Structures are given as structure tokens and as C-alpha cells.
């Protein structure tokens, strides 16, 4: 288990694994590897979808899973989160200690190190933006390309000479610039001296719903209308000031082999007319379909079974967070192999896209129930930021997508990878097999890395993969790389390359 992460497709065979417990440990581990000329990979939670942390060329894995402290740092007037802390522990420590949180993801066991470096988002993002919109500082152990190793603390302060290193960790992706040991969080514009005033507070209670749309009720026309409704609602309700910014939904469009499509919706129960907001949303999704939602009685994609939420219920926020994040055998199975592809959507689906999705998901010979397109509500306060304010440049989307499939047998890799590639490239056939930066789509999400995008035989758009993930921010990231990792010591299959000259 120490040589692999959650995705069993990728296994490292390092000379050794170094478990670090402090910044000083991280400095020593990096100095030893640099002096020995060893290739290093970095791991916090082990959830990387690609081979960034577990690849065949790795000689040393530096593992941060024992650096898990979460607390308040009065020096920075900010909350400190060590790189190895798991998201559920971050949420519990922040909320129980001070009544605050960060708007991060639902999967409880994801490590803070990579999640934050790639931008980070979750069910509170429409109301509060990305995780990195609240990032105040980052501590990084770097090497100068000449054998020297040092620790840099970079903040978002305008006069900080290391500010660009902070900026690079607001969406530049993990494993690119150095060893991230700690992050500090303080929301922009925070006032007062009390810790509880320095970061966003989640809703004390949330109104939650979980429903199931059985495949047996779905003709192609009904399937099309259901997805068009989802896209149309988000196109109309994803502005930063939308009254629906406090509502977020996760829609798992599972394969026919699974038997149903599942949808979880959460709304801040303390806002006026919360129940009406939820009811209106659910009605908009099913309008004109003739489909009757059922109880969600079995896990589907990102969601656990939640039959108790067929009728909306009000729950304490932390309880709801634990319910959704910790109870899914599909995404938390440490024996699975998986493949993932992403896209940001700026407009509704085209007819061709839904037709392609229906064909592949309902293919009679496709028997894998653990296959789905996950649709995540996006926009709202995420779109209040300028594309260059953080390294995460996608600031005009209405929902985000993750195509994914899970299986067990290594001998089936070719079949499932081929199926997913065919679906994705058919879905985006009008733009060379990938989501371009245009009026309809906004590229890909670096925390859902897909090495196929780097392959011209799969990405036939003529647009470099770096542009699809980073847009116009890539050259600036390259400058940061040249400053803090000029020898390209930290590298992986989709790493940022230093600027030349």
C-alpha cells in the first residue's frame, strides 16, 4: 500500500519511502534526495487520478500523511493546515474548534496537499468560491538546482517577494514547485481579531435531498430532457449573485448496468425560502420528463446510498458532510483501478453530446455498474474572481464534469480505457476530442489529470494540453517554476516546465 495510492493502475517501486513529520524532516529528505540524484515524488493523501505520486521512475517517495495538524496561527491571523491532513479531519477540526471551514471536496480521505494546490472545490463553492480563494500563505521546501535546499513561506500580501509562489499554489497543481508542508487560510477581507472571524462559516444546518432516476423509466428522449434540464437550470442560476448560489447539486449519470442515475442536492437551510429553492430546483430537473424520482437505495458514483433523504431533511452541516463523504464503497475502495476525464462547461449540452452519452452508457455489452459521468454544480462565487487572480483560471463555468470508470482486473485495463476514451472523444468530437477554451467549454481540471490530453493522437484539437488546464496562466506558472525549481527537479507526467531564458 505504501507504493501506490487509491488508483491501483499506478504503482511505484522506489528505493525507499520517507515519512516526514515536520518541515525540518522535509528539508532533510529533500536534501538527501538532491545530493544522491534521486528522482522524487510527493504524496499527501494518495488520491491522484494519474501517476504523479506513484510512477515507475520514482526513486524516492516523500510522504506527508503523518503531517496532519490543523490549528490557528495568531502570527498570521490564519488557520494552518498541514499537507497530510485529510479533508474530513480539516472540516472537523476547523468547525469544532472555531465554527469555520474551507469550501473543499466531499471525499473525506483526500489529502490537503494536492487538493488545495489544484484549486479545491466542493458543495460550498457556489456560495464561497474555491478553497484557494481563501488561501493566505503556503510553506514550500524548494531546491535551487545547485544542491541547495531552503524553506520558503509565501503569502498573498502584495509586498511579499515570494508572492508568485503563493499564487502558483492557488491552482497550479501538486508536485510542481517543491514540497508543500503547510497552508494558512484567512478569507479576503476578514476583519476583527477573533479566530472565528478570519474564515468563512458553513451553514449551521443544511437541507439535503437524495433521489434516484431508474434507467427503466428512461427512454432516450427522457434521458435527453433530464440532462438538458440540468444544464439549462445551471445556465440560468450560476451568476455570482444568484439567489441559488447557496444550492449545490451532484448528479451521477451512471451506466445502464448500474440501474439508475443518482442526484444529491444541498441548500443552506438558514437562507429565506430554502425549501422552496430546493423544491423548485428538483421540479426544474424533472420538468417534462415524466420520470418519477425514487429513493437512492444503492451507491452510485460519488454518492453513497441515502434512502433516508428521499424526502428532504434538515441536518447539521457537519453531519451531512460526514454522511455524503464517508459512506461510499465505490470511491473509497483501495483495490480499484480507475480512469478519469474532466471538462468545465460554460453552456448546456449539445444534442450530439447527450446522444453520445446515451449510446455509451446504455450499450448492451457494457456491464460495468461503477461507471458514470458526474456533474457538479459550479459557478456562483467561483465566478466572482478574475481568471488571473489565482492560478485556477476557469472562472466562467456553470458546471463541471468528471467522466470515470472503476474496475478490478488489470487484464481489463485496455477494455475500460478504450471505452472511456471513445466516449470522451465522441462527446467532444466537434472540437478534436477535448473540451476547448471557447464559448461552450473551458478546458479541464488539473485535480482530475488525464495523460491522454498530452497525446496528439487523442487530443486532436491542436491546442496544447497546458492551455486546456491552465489557459493563459501557464506562462506565468513557468516563470514561477524557473524561479523556484530551475532544474525541473520536481516533475511528473503532466508537470509544469520552467520558462526558458
C-alpha positions, 0 to 999 in steps of 0.5 A, spaced: 500 500 500 505 504 501 507 504 493 501 506 490 495 510 492 487 509 491 488 508 483 491 501 483 493 502 475 499 506 478 504 503 482 511 505 484 517 501 486 522 506 489 528 505 493 525 507 499 519 511 502 520 517 507 515 519 512 516 526 514 513 529 520 515 536 520 518 541 515 525 540 518 524 532 516 522 535 509 528 539 508 532 533 510 529 528 505 529 533 500 536 534 501 538 527 501 534 526 495 538 532 491 545 530 493 544 522 491 540 524 484 534 521 486 528 522 482 522 524 487 515 524 488 510 527 493 504 524 496 499 527 501 493 523 501 494 518 495 488 520 491 491 522 484 487 520 478 494 519 474 501 517 476 504 523 479 505 520 486 506 513 484 510 512 477 515 507 475 521 512 475 520 514 482 526 513 486 524 516 492 517 517 495 516 523 500 510 522 504 506 527 508 500 523 511 503 523 518 503 531 517 496 532 519 495 538 524 490 543 523 490 549 528 490 557 528 496 561 527 495 568 531 502 570 527 498 570 521 491 571 523 490 564 519 488 557 520 494 552 518 493 546 515 498 541 514 499 537 507 497 530 510 491 532 513 485 529 510 479 533 508 474 530 513 479 531 519 480 539 516 472 540 516 472 537 523 477 540 526 476 547 523 468 547 525 469 544 532 474 548 534 472 555 531 465 554 527 469 555 520 471 551 514 474 551 507 469 550 501 473 543 499 471 536 496 466 531 499 471 525 499 473 525 506 480 521 505 483 526 500 489 529 502 490 537 503 496 537 499 494 536 492 487 538 493 488 545 495 494 546 490 489 544 484 484 549 486 479 545 491 472 545 490 466 542 493 458 543 495 460 550 498 463 553 492 457 556 489 456 560 495 464 561 497 468 560 491 474 555 491 478 553 497 484 557 494 480 563 494 481 563 501 488 561 501 493 566 505 500 563 505 503 556 503 510 553 506 514 550 500 521 546 501 524 548 494 531 546 491 535 551 487 538 546 482 545 547 485 544 542 491 541 547 495 535 546 499 531 552 503 524 553 506 520 558 503 513 561 506 509 565 501 503 569 502 498 573 498 500 580 501 502 584 495 509 586 498 511 579 499 517 577 494 515 570 494 508 572 492 508 568 485 509 562 489 503 563 493 499 564 487 502 558 483 499 554 489 492 557 488 491 552 482 497 550 479 497 543 481 501 538 486 508 536 485 510 542 481 514 547 485 517 543 491 514 540 497 508 543 500 508 542 508 503 547 510 497 552 508 494 558 512 487 560 510 484 567 512 478 569 507 479 576 503 477 581 507 476 578 514 476 583 519 476 583 527 481 579 531 477 573 533 479 566 530 472 565 528 472 571 524 478 570 519 474 564 515 468 563 512 462 559 516 458 553 513 451 553 514 449 551 521 444 546 518 443 544 511 437 541 507 439 535 503 435 531 498 437 524 495 433 521 489 434 516 484 432 516 476 431 508 474 434 507 467 427 503 466 423 509 466 428 512 461 427 512 454 432 516 450 428 522 449 427 522 457 434 521 458 435 527 453 430 532 457 433 530 464 440 532 462 438 538 458 434 540 464 440 540 468 444 544 464 439 549 462 437 550 470 445 551 471 445 556 465 440 560 468 442 560 476 450 560 476 451 568 476 455 570 482 449 573 485 444 568 484 439 567 489 441 559 488 448 560 489 447 557 496 444 550 492 449 545 490 447 539 486 451 532 484 448 528 479 451 521 477 449 519 470 451 512 471 451 506 466 445 502 464 448 496 468 448 500 474 440 501 474 439 508 475 442 515 475 443 518 482 442 526 484 444 529 491 442 536 492 444 541 498 441 548 500 443 552 506 437 551 510 438 558 514 437 562 507 429 565 506 425 560 502 430 554 502 425 549 501 422 552 496 429 553 492 430 546 493 423 544 491 423 548 485 430 546 483 428 538 483 421 540 479 426 544 474 430 537 473 424 533 472 420 538 468 417 534 462 420 528 463 415 524 466 420 520 470 418 519 477 424 520 482 425 514 487 429 513 493 437 512 492 437 505 495 444 503 492 451 507 491 452 510 485 458 514 483 460 519 488 454 518 492 453 513 497 446 510 498 441 515 502 434 512 502 433 516 508 433 523 504 428 521 499 424 526 502 428 532 504 431 533 511 434 538 515 441 536 518 447 539 521 452 541 516 457 537 519 453 531 519 451 531 512 458 532 510 460 526 514 454 522 511 455 524 503 463 523 504 464 517 508 459 512 506 461 510 499 464 503 497 465 505 490 470 511 491 473 509 497 475 502 495 483 501 495 483 495 490 480 499 484 483 501 478 480 507 475 480 512 469 478 519 469 476 525 464 474 532 466 471 538 462 468 545 465 462 547 461 460 554 460 453 552 456 448 546 456 449 540 452 449 539 445 444 534 442 450 530 439 453 530 446 447 527 450 446 522 444 453 520 445 452 519 452 446 515 451 449 510 446 455 509 451 452 508 457 446 504 455 450 499 450 448 492 451 455 489 452 457 494 457 456 491 464 460 495 468 455 498 474 461 503 477 461 507 471 458 514 470 459 521 468 458 526 474 456 533 474 457 538 479 454 544 480 459 550 479 459 557 478 456 562 483 462 565 487 467 561 483 465 566 478 466 572 482 474 572 481 478 574 475 481 568 471 488 571 473 487 572 480 489 565 482 492 560 478 485 556 477 483 560 471 476 557 469 472 562 472 466 562 467 463 555 468 456 553 470 458 546 471 463 541 471 464 534 469 468 528 471 467 522 466 470 515 470 470 508 470 472 503 476 474 496 475 478 490 478 482 486 473 488 489 470 487 484 464 481 489 463 485 495 463 485 496 455 477 494 455 475 500 460 480 505 457 478 504 450 471 505 452 472 511 456 476 514 451 471 513 445 466 516 449 470 522 451 472 523 444 465 522 441 462 527 446 467 532 444 468 530 437 466 537 434 472 540 437 478 534 436 476 530 442 477 535 448 473 540 451 476 547 448 477 554 451 471 557 447 464 559 448 461 552 450 467 549 454 473 551 458 478 546 458 479 541 464 481 540 471 488 539 473 485 535 480 482 530 475 489 529 470 488 525 464 495 523 460 491 522 454 490 530 453 498 530 452 497 525 446 496 528 439 493 522 437 487 523 442 487 530 443 486 532 436 484 539 437 491 542 436 491 546 442 496 544 447 494 540 453 497 546 458 492 551 455 486 546 456 488 546 464 491 552 465 489 557 459 493 563 459 496 562 466 501 557 464 506 562 462 506 565 468 506 558 472 513 557 468 516 563 470 514 561 477 517 554 476 524 557 473 524 561 479 523 556 484 525 549 481 530 551 475 532 544 474 525 541 473 527 537 479 520 536 481 516 533 475 511 528 473 507 526 467 503 532 466 508 537 470 509 544 469 516 546 465 520 552 467 520 558 462 526 558 458 531 564 458 
